[in-house]
Amino acid sequence: MTVLRIGHVNLRGPADLIEQLRSFYVDIIGLREGPRPTFRSGSSGYWLYAGEHDVIHLSVDPRRTTFADAPHAGFGHFAPALRPRRSRTSSHPSGCAGREIHHR
């Protein structure tokens, strides 16, 4: 079997963290918020898309109320293929440094 692409990544956390992640992935990375089905659990969050594909699911974890309550786990890095976009990062409230992203 050959892997064609990663279907999506799900990130769960407290509501304030999910809002910060949504802002980062939409405003800095350039993903777009798209359709998210209604789940029987009543969970809330966002599905973020690259083109027609939902690639990141952000889910509010109601058991966590602050960032400090969130378990410490994560990715070593996120490496999309991007064109340099200094203007997106230089004044974003997330505090991301305005630096160019180079292709390999």
Residue pairs with C-beta under 8 A, 6 or more apart in sequence:
5 53
6 55
8 47
8 53
8 54
8 55
8 56
8 57
9 55
9 56
9 57
10 56
10 57
10 58
10 59
11 18
11 21
11 56
11 57
11 58
11 59
12 59
12 60
12 61
12 64
13 21
13 59
13 60
13 61
13 64
13 67
13 70
14 60
14 61
14 64
14 65
14 66
14 67
14 69
14 70
15 44
15 60
15 65
16 66
16 67
17 64
17 67
17 70
18 45
18 46
18 58
18 59
18 60
20 94
21 58
22 33
22 46
22 48
22 58
23 92
23 93
23 94
24 94
24 96
25 31
25 48
25 56
25 58
26 32
26 33
26 48
27 88
27 92
27 94
28 88
28 89
28 92
28 94
28 96
29 78
29 80
29 82
30 82
30 85
30 88
31 48
31 49
31 50
31 55
31 56
32 48
32 49
33 46
33 47
33 48
33 49
34 47
34 48
34 49
34 54
35 47
36 45
36 46
36 47
36 57
43 59
43 60
43 62
44 59
44 60
45 57
45 58
45 59
45 60
46 57
46 58
47 54
47 56
47 57
47 58
48 54
48 55
48 56
48 57
48 58
49 55
50 80
61 70
63 69
64 70
81 103
82 101
82 103
83 101
84 100
84 101
84 102
85 101
86 98
86 99
86 100
89 96
89 97
89 98
89 99
90 98
91 98
